[in-house]
Amino acid sequence: NTNEILADETWLINQPIEGEFSTVALYPNNYWIAMSNLEYHKLIIRMLESGNLSVERAFYDPEILKPGYSFFTRTQFRKFNITAISLSYELDMLNALICLKSGGIPLLSKERGEDAPFVIFVGAVPTANPEPLANFADIVFIGDLEDGFIDILRKLLNLHRTGIPRMEALKKISTMRGVYIPALYRATYWRDNLSSFHPITGDTPDFIKRACAKTINDDPSKSILITKHTKFSCSFMIETSRGCPYECGFCLYRYANYPPRFIDIGVFEKELQNAKDKLGDKFNHVSIIGSAIANHPKFLDILNILLANELNLGLPSSRAELLKPDYLSLLKKLGIHTITIAPEVGDDSLRKKIGKDTTTEEFIEFASNINSLAIPKLKLYFILGLTTKPQDEVDSIITLIERIHTNYKGHITISVNPFTPKAQTPMAFYELPSEKDLKKAFLNLTRAIYRENLGEVKSKSVRQGRIQRLLSLGDRRVSEYLTSSLKSKKLRNVSKEEEKFIPTPDGIKPWDHIRLL
């Protein structure tokens, strides 16, 4: 029930629903996922800071909201000046298009008239490779929203105020850092492959440089509201680090967020106090967000500050070797019931090959440490399909889980996902096993875990992994695949012809014009 959800929200910022220009911020998945995503909170904050704007939220959540309409006033998207879409997950692309179509906005940017809203995509997915969305986007913002996004919105709206033609306005912002206007670039193909990619006019930049905030201290990313209807129920989220110092070859996070940056302790304390002042008795749980969060040079201080304020803590996946016994004992005092780590694979040699240097013995030691503290739940993340012999991967994963199970007596949840190559990463063109072999390996892994009573298994389908690969690596022709899936509102299997939308390792990449580093 929408009214119940709204009633359960406690806001930490003002919510202007009136302004000279109207904007809607869409997260193309359900309310629970959207409001658990700190990037979505950040988008709303940045839009509110841009000037005389009204900002509404929208989700792809048919159970509570008609797609293409705002959450609070139920206004159709076509009536807004700007529709901004935060995209963290490739498989949500179709949901975004469903919302645009239902919202009365022409799907293709070239078909939008002068009065149509500007459609802007932001987030990790379009930052790495915007081309699958190129035909739908008026603007793609590449990088950190703190670095110039406000200026771009202000300039765009000032230009719009003058009555300048739509395309002229887009051209005038095209040289701003982080701004990619797909309509100003032409892709050509030869023998099914992308053969050239270049600006249409001479005053358009050849390359788009990622917007990168020098610090996360000026206005740290944090919750705009708290609610029980999220992954972090009634928790205040705050980003304590961004960027990752490690070099896992399969992970986009390092390459889309480099270099590592950390929140200052003084800033962290100030943000906690501000949240406490606004939330009062409702302020009792904090979720710290970041990659390798225990790598923060003042991580121990962060834990002690939370403890001194009698707060409970929520923690993302962490590196096992960084969570030493003194940290773990503090985490127990802070109310941690589940700790999540990511061995990824079962043996050290493959783990090292993919760029992760944590050893099996470190995982076993970690399991023993949390067992001695009686932390009740452990979650393990694994990737399957990193070699052409996935059954060998299964055997080593089972061996590792057996050893962890011997040393840890709590409840174990095993999350296993198919390897999905990501644009801009060293492993974008790793050779994949056959779909048949990978499906069999998943089945064998699941059966072995339940047969030996090693824990609970959660996994994504191999089919979804293949679709995600196309949406991650593909060129502009992926728009054909997406639009053909609109009728059924389901992403269908990828055909052999559509596999050709993915570049070859030695060919032109759809993301070659996007400079992340």
Secondary structure, 3 states (H helix, E strand, C coil): CHHHHHHCCEECCCCCCCCCEEEEEEECCCHHHHCCCHHHHHHHHHHHCCCCEEEEEEECCCCCCCCCECCCCCCEHHHCCEEEEECCCHHHHHHHHHHHHHCCCCCCHHHCCCCCCEEEEECHHHHHCCHHHCCCCCEEECECCCCCHHHHHHHHHHHHHCCCCHHHHHHHHCCCCCEECHHHEEEEEECCEEEEEEECCCCCCCCEECECCCCCCCCCCECCEECCCCCCCCCEEEECEECCCCCCCCCHHHHHHCCCEECCHHHHHHHHHHHHHHHHHHCCEEEEECCCHHHCCCHHHHHHHHHHCCCEEECCCECHHHCCHHHHHHHHHCCCCEEEEEEECCCHHHHHHCCCCCCHHHHHHHHHHHHHCCCCEEEEEEEECCCCCHHHHHHHHHHHHHHHHHHCCCEEEEEEEECCCCCCCCCCCCCCCCHHHHHHHHHHHHHHHHHCCCCEEEECCHHHHHHHHHHHHCCCCHHHHHHHCCCCCCCCCCCHHHHCCCCCCCCCCCCCCEECC
